[in-house]
Amino acid sequence: MKNESTVNKSLLHSADRILDAALLTFDLQAIIAKLKQEDIWKMGERDSVTLMKSEYMRIVLIALHSQMEINFHQSGNVISIQLIEGEVIFETEAQSVILKEGSLLTLHEEMTHTLTAVKESVFLLTVALCSA
């Protein structure tokens, strides 16, 4: 059984993709290129694809156009954001940081936060799901 991801454009958002397996691999640059070819991106909207989804963790690749903002509500989960392309401002009630390509940010649960793309940006959002 093949357990690696596919970047076939027709399967990028397909329910047939494997989201949870013992081993998954991703060609992020190829996936980013496919996202930027989709109509939703070309219409000026943000685009994203869930790469991995398990009982304990979610990994989502998110692409934003310049000046787009995401207001995250308070989360009961620890998150990380790894910036692959671009530059973003990440703000909490207590702090504001600028993330550039190659930056990694971690944030504990129960913190309201906002992310704003300074320029076109792509990042990985990882959510560690707390057991209830």
N, C-alpha and C positions, 0 to 999 in steps of 0.2 A: 504494500500500500504506500503510495506516494504521500508524504506529509509536508511538502513544501508549498509555499503560497504560489499563486499565479498572478501575473500582471496582465493577463488577457483583458482588454478593455471591457468586453462584455461580461466578464466575471468579477470586475473590481467591486461592484456593489451587489453581487449575486448571493442569494441565499445558499447556493451550492458550494461556496467557498469553504474551505476548512478553517475554522476559527480557533479550534482547540485541539491540539495534538501533542504528543510527547516532544516533538521537534518541529519547529516552523522556521523557515528562513525567508527573508524578504530582500529584494533588490530595491531599496528605498528610492534611488534616483529614477529607476524605471517607473515605479508607482507614482512618484511626483510628476513625471512627464505625462503619464496617462491622466492623472487628475486635471492637469492644466490643459488637456485636450477636450475635457468634458464640457458640455453646453452650460452647465450650471456655473462653472468657472468663467467661461467666456462671457456670460451675462453679468459678470461682476459680483457674483455671490461667493461666499466662502465654500470650500469643498472639503470633505473629509472621508476617510475610510477606516473602518475598524479592522485592525490587523489581527488582533488576538483578543479572545473573549473567553475567560474561564470563570470558575466559581470564585477565584481569588484575585484576579487581575484583569484589567482591560488596557489595551494599547490602541490608541487612535492616532492616525496621521492627519493633521489638520493644515490646510493651506488658506491663508488670508491675503486679501488685497491690502494695499497701503491704506492706513487710517481706519481699518476695520477694528471693531472692539468686541470682545466677548466678556460679558459680565457673568462670572461664575458665582453661583449662590454658595452659601456655606455648605461644605461637604463633610460628611462623617468619615471621609477616607483620606489617607495620605496620598499625595500626588507627586509626580515629577513632570517637568517640562524640559525637553531637550530640543534646543533650537538648531535646525538643520540649515535653513536658509533665512536671510533677512535680519531684521532687528525688531524687537518688541519691548514695550514697557510693561512690566508686571507690577501691579499695585495691590497692597493689602491696606487695611486701615492704619497700620503702623509704619509701613515701609514701601518704598518704590525703588525698583531696580531696572536697569536696562540690560537686556539679554541680547547678545550678538551671536553670530554663527558659531556653533561649537559649545555654547553655554549650556549648563545643566542647572536647573533649579529644583529644589524639593520643598514641599510645604506640608506641614502637619494638618490634620483634620480640624474642623470647626473654625476655619479662617475664611472670611469673605474675601474675594479677590477679583481683579479685573486684568485683562490682557489686551493691549492695544498694539496693532502692527504699525511701526514707524514707517516701514516700507514693506513691499510684498514679502511675506514670510511663510515658512513651513516649519512645523514642529511636531514632535511626538509627545502626546499626553499619555502618561501611564497612571492608572488609578489602581492602587492596592486596596482591594475591598476588605473592609474590616468584617470579621465574623460577628454576626448578631446574636 
